Amino acid sequence: MAVTGNASFALARGVADDSRTRTWFATDLRLGAMVGKSLLDNRLVLHAATRVFGGPVSWRRANEDVVGGDRYHITAGAGATWHAGALSLSMEVMPLGEQSYVAGAIWNL
């Protein structure tokens, strides 16, 4: 079992519907838990995960400050990692709540 946490921030500027350059700012704080099982001499790791998160997104629309966020503030799903020598391939599918699909590769030096 693993407990995770992270904080992220994003800042972008773009042209709004009033033709002026505006700033978009987002924060995200997440706490999660994972439970997994190693198989095939630790070459394959399967896991289930859930995360809760929050954090507003703020921008300006039609000369008004707007604040928004995700409807669910939770996500849940499963993933797998395959270790083949120096290469690790992973994928995670989170279909419940905030939906995401992620794949990655790591070359271990």
GUZA-356791 format. One record per residue: x, y, z of N, C-alpha, C in turn; residue number from 1; residue in three letters. Coordinates in steps of 0.05 Angstrom, whole numbers. Each point is the difference from the previous one (the first is absolute). Layout:
! residues N
SITE     n_px     n_py     n_pz    ca_px    ca_py    ca_pz     c_px     c_py     c_pz   resi   resn
SITE        X        Y        Z        X        Y        Z        X        Y        Z    NUM    Ala
...
! end
This chain:
! residues 109
SITE     n_px     n_py     n_pz    ca_px    ca_py    ca_pz     c_px     c_py     c_pz   resi   resn
SITE       17      -24        0      -17       24        0       18       25        0      1    Met
SITE       -9       20      -14       15       25       -1      -20       23        3      2    Ala
SITE        9       21       14      -16       24        3       15       22      -15      3    Val
SITE      -13       15      -16       13       20      -17      -12       28        5      4    Thr
SITE       15       20       -7       -9       27        2       16       18      -19      5    Gly
SITE      -13       19      -12       14       19      -17      -15       26       -1      6    Asn
SITE       15       21       -8      -11       26       -5       10       10      -27      7    Ala
SITE      -17       12      -16        9       11      -25      -14       27       -5      8    Ser
SITE       14       15      -17       -9       27       -6        4        5      -30      9    Phe
SITE      -18       13      -13        3        7      -29       -8       29       -4     10    Ala
SITE       15       13      -18       -6       28       -6        3        3      -30     11    Leu
SITE      -20       11      -13        0        5      -29      -12       26       -6     12    Ala
SITE        8       11      -23      -12       26      -10      -11       -5      -27     13    Arg
SITE      -23       12       -6      -13       -4      -26      -19       23       -6     14    Gly
SITE       -9        1      -24      -18       21       -9      -29       -8        7     15    Val
SITE      -14       16       16      -27       -6        9      -20        9      -21     16    Ala
SITE      -26       -4        6      -22        7      -18       -3       30       -3     17    Asp
SITE       13       16       17        0       29       -4       24       11      -14     18    Asp
SITE       15      -19      -13       25        6      -16       23       10       17     19    Ser
SITE       -2       -2       26       23        8       18       14      -25       10     20    Arg
SITE       26        3        5       15      -22       11       -7       -3       30     21    Thr
SITE       -7      -24        7       -8       -7       28       18      -22       11     22    Arg
SITE       -1       -3       26       16      -21       14      -19      -21       10     23    Thr
SITE        8      -25       -4      -14      -24       10       18      -13       20     24    Trp
SITE      -10       -6       24       16      -11       22      -15      -23       12     25    Phe
SITE       14      -22        5      -13      -24       12       19      -11       21     26    Ala
SITE      -13      -11       21       15      -15       21      -13      -27        3     27    Thr
SITE       15      -20        8      -11      -26        4       15      -13       23     28    Asp
SITE      -14       -9       21       11      -14       23      -13      -28       -1     29    Leu
SITE       16      -21        2      -10      -27       -2       11      -18       23     30    Arg
SITE      -17      -17       10        7      -21       18      -10      -26      -12     31    Leu
SITE       16      -21        2       -9      -25      -13        9      -24       16     32    Gly
SITE      -11      -23       -7        8      -26       12        0      -20      -23     33    Ala
SITE       20      -18        1        3      -21      -19        5      -26       14     34    Met
SITE      -10      -21      -11        6      -27       10        6      -17      -24     35    Val
SITE       21      -17        2        8      -15      -24       10      -27        7     36    Gly
SITE        6      -15      -22       10      -27        3       22       -4      -21     37    Lys
SITE       23      -10        8       22       -7      -18       -3      -29       -9     38    Ser
SITE        3       -5      -26       -2      -27      -11       25       -5      -18     39    Leu
SITE        4      -25       -7       21       -8      -19       27       10        9     40    Leu
SITE        8       -7       24       26        9       11        3       30        0     41    Asp
SITE      -21       14        6        0       30        2        2       13      -28     42    Asn
SITE       -3      -14      -22        1       13      -26      -26       14       -6     43    Arg
SITE      -22      -10       11      -26       12       -5      -12       10       26     44    Leu
SITE       -8       25        2      -13       10       24      -27       11       -9     45    Val
SITE      -22      -10       13      -27        9       -5       -8       16       25     46    Leu
SITE      -15       22       -5       -9       16       23      -28       12       -4     47    His
SITE      -13        6       22      -25       15        0        6       26       15     48    Ala
SITE      -12       22       -8        6       26       12      -25       17        2     49    Ala
SITE        0       17       20      -20       21        2       13       25       10     50    Thr
SITE      -10       23      -10       12       26        8      -23       20        5     51    Arg
SITE        4       17       19      -18       22        5       16       26       -5     52    Val
SITE      -13       20      -10       15       24       -7      -18       24        1     53    Phe
SITE       12       23       -1      -15       25       -1       18       23       -8     54    Gly
SITE      -11       21       -6       16       23       -8      -15       15      -22     55    Gly
SITE       -1       26        3      -16       15      -20       16        7      -25     56    Pro
SITE      -14        6      -21       11       12      -24      -13       27       -2     57    Val
SITE       16       20       -5      -11       27       -2        8       13      -26     58    Ser
SITE      -18       15      -12        4       14      -25      -19       23       -2     59    Trp
SITE        2       15      -21      -18       23       -4      -15       -4      -26     60    Arg
SITE      -27        3        1      -18       -4      -23      -20       22        1     61    Arg
SITE       -3       14      -23      -20       22       -3        4       21       22     62    Ala
SITE       25        7        5        7       20       21       -8       -8       28     63    Asn
SITE       -3      -25        5       -6      -10       28       20      -21        7     64    Glu
SITE        8        0       26       17      -21       10      -17      -25        4     65    Asp
SITE       10      -23      -10      -14      -26        2       17      -20       14     66    Val
SITE      -12      -16       17       14      -21       14      -15      -26       -5     67    Val
SITE       15      -21       -7      -13      -26       -6       16      -23       12     68    Gly
SITE      -10      -24       -4       14      -24       10      -13      -25      -11     69    Gly
SITE       10      -23        8      -10      -25      -10      -26       -7       15     70    Asp
SITE      -18      -13      -14      -26       -8       12        3      -21       22     71    Arg
SITE       19      -19       -3        0      -23       18       21        2       22     72    Tyr
SITE       23       11       -4       22        1       20        9      -27       10     73    His
SITE       -4      -20      -17        9      -27        6        5      -15      -26     74    Ile
SITE       19      -19        0        4      -17      -23        8      -27       11     75    Thr
SITE       -7      -21      -16        7      -27        8        4      -17      -24     76    Ala
SITE       18      -20        2        5      -18      -23       22      -19        7     77    Gly
SITE       14       -9      -21       20      -21        3       23        4      -20     78    Ala
SITE       22      -13        4       23        2      -18       18      -24        1     79    Gly
SITE       20        0      -17       19      -22       -1       27       12       -8     80    Ala
SITE       22      -13       10       27        7       -8       15      -26       -6     81    Thr
SITE       13        0      -23       16      -23       -9       29        8        0     82    Trp
SITE       17      -15       15       29        5        2       14      -20      -18     83    His
SITE       15        9      -20       15      -17      -18       28       10       -1     84    Ala
SITE       17       -9       18       27        9        2        1       29        8     85    Gly
SITE       13       17      -16        2       28        6      -24       16       -8     86    Ala
SITE      -19      -12      -14      -24       13      -10      -24       -7       17     87    Leu
SITE      -15       21        8      -25       -4       15      -23       14      -16     88    Ser
SITE      -21      -15       -6      -23       11      -14      -23        0       19     89    Leu
SITE      -15       22        0      -23        2       19      -24       12      -14     90    Ser
SITE      -23       -6       11      -25       12       -9      -19        1       24     91    Met
SITE      -18       20       -1      -20        3       22      -25       10      -13     92    Glu
SITE      -22      -12        7      -27        8      -10      -17        7       24     93    Val
SITE       -9       25        0      -17       10       22      -27        8      -11     94    Met
SITE      -19      -19       -3      -25        6      -13      -22       12       18     95    Pro
SITE        4        0       26      -20        9       19        6       28       10     96    Leu
SITE      -19       18        0        4       27        9       15       16      -22     97    Gly
SITE       22       13        8       17       13      -20       13      -22      -17     98    Glu
SITE       -5        1      -25        9      -22      -18       28        7      -11     99    Gln
SITE       17      -20        0       27        4      -12       11      -27       -8    100    Ser
SITE       17        1      -20       13      -24      -11       29        8       -5    101    Tyr
SITE       19      -14       13       28        7       -1       17      -24       -7    102    Val
SITE       20        5      -17       19      -21       -6       28       12        1    103    Ala
SITE       20      -15        8       27       10        2       21      -21       -3    104    Gly
SITE       24        9       -5       23      -17       -2       23       12       15    105    Ala
SITE       16      -17       14       23       10       15       23      -18       -8    106    Ile
SITE       23       13       -7       25      -15       -5       17        5       25    107    Trp
SITE        5      -21       15       16        1       24       30       -2       -7    108    Asn
SITE       15       21        7       29        0       -5       15      -14       21    109    Leu
! end
